């Protein structure tokens, strides 16, 4: 399966319920983490949650259990983390990127990692699971395999 990367994430909150009801979910995977990045990622997510921008539905964050490489270029294997942001639409996400809230906090995500990949799904993951196109399994105390 070229281009497909499967890994476990330990999410907060668990399970990441936004995957079952949000119309648009942005998956941002950060690779080759340096000390302090996970705290910065969670601070960014909390700032957005508190600011409650128009169209924002919710978020979840998680550290990847395995050491992984970035599929696009095979960069060195290392620690990774995932940020899930749920929106009413991709347009609402794009509009958020033009806000003062975004400008004041984005620095938290721009340092202490070796690269990022972002994907937005504009459908319910639940629908993709039901159609057999995506496997999303919640297991253990706080892990999800996507």
N, C-alpha and C positions, 0 to 999 in steps of 0.2 A: 504494500500500500504506500506508494510514493506520496510524499507531501502530507501524510497523516501522522500526527504525533499524539500518542496516548500517554497520559501520566496521571498519577494520583495527586489530588490537592487536599490539604487540610483547611477547610473553609471556616470562616467566622462571618456570619452565623452558620451553623450547620443544622439541617441541610440548607443549601442556598435556594430558598423557596422562590426567589425572583425568577429562577429558570422555568418555573411552571406557569407563570402568569404574565410576565412582562412582554409587551409587543416587540421590543427591540432590546437586545442585550449586547453590550460591548465586552468582548473578552480581550484583555491586555495581558500578555505574558512578558514578564521582564526576566532577562537572562543574566547569568554570571553576576550575582548579587554581591555587593560589598556590605560590610557591617553597617547597620543603620538604615538600609533601604526599606526593609519590611516595616519599620516604625514610621518612616516617611510616607510609605504607601497608605498605611492605615490612617495617618494624620490627614492626608489628602482626602481620603474617602469620608472621614468624619467631618471635615470642613464642608464638603459637598452636601452630606446628609443634613448638617446643621443649617446650611444656607438654603436648602430646599429649592433649587432652581426650577423654573418652569419646565414641566414635562419629566422631571426626575421621579423615578419609581422606587429605587432602592439600590443597594450594593451588597457585595460580599467580597471578601479578600481571602487569600489562601496561599500558603507556601506549598511548593511542589515537593513531594516526598522524595522522589528520585533525583539524582544528579542528571541533568538533561543538556542537550545541545540545541542550539537554534537551528531548526530544519532548513531555513532558507540559505544558510551559508556554512553550516556545520561548525560554527565557532566552538571553542573549547567547552567541554562538559563542565557544568557547575550548578550552583544553587539557582533556583528560579522561584518566582512568585506570580500569582494571577490576581488581577483586579477585575471584578465583574461589575459593570454599571448598567442598570436597567433604565430605559427611557420609554416614553410614550411613542416615540418615533426616532428614526435616525436624524431627521431634521431638528428635533429638539436637542439632540446631542450636539449637532453642529452649531446651533445657536448658543448653547452653553459655552462653547469654546471662545465666544466673543464677549463673555461677561467679565466683570471686575472680579467676581469670585474665582473664576478660572485663572485669570491673570495673577491674582494675589497668591495662589497656591500651587500652580503648576511646577514651580521650582522643586517641589518635593518629589516629583517624579522624573526629573531630568538629570539626576545625578545618582551615583553609587550603584550603577548597573552597567552591563556590557551590551545592552541592546534591548529593543522591545518589538513585539509584533502585536498588531491590533486587528481584530476581526469583529464586525457587527453583524448580528443575525437579526433580520427584520421579520421574524416569525416566532411563534412560541416554540421553544425547544421541546415542549411537551408534544406538539404536533409532529415535529421531526422524529421524536422517539416513537410515537404511535404509527408513523409511516415507515418505520424501520430504517430511517436514514441516519440516525444518530443514536449512539448508545450512551446513556447517562445513568450510571448506577451509583446509588448511595449505599455505602457499607461501612462497617466498623463504627467507631464512636464518632469520628468527625472527618471522614475521608470521602471524596467523590472521585469516580473515574469517569472522565469525559472523553 
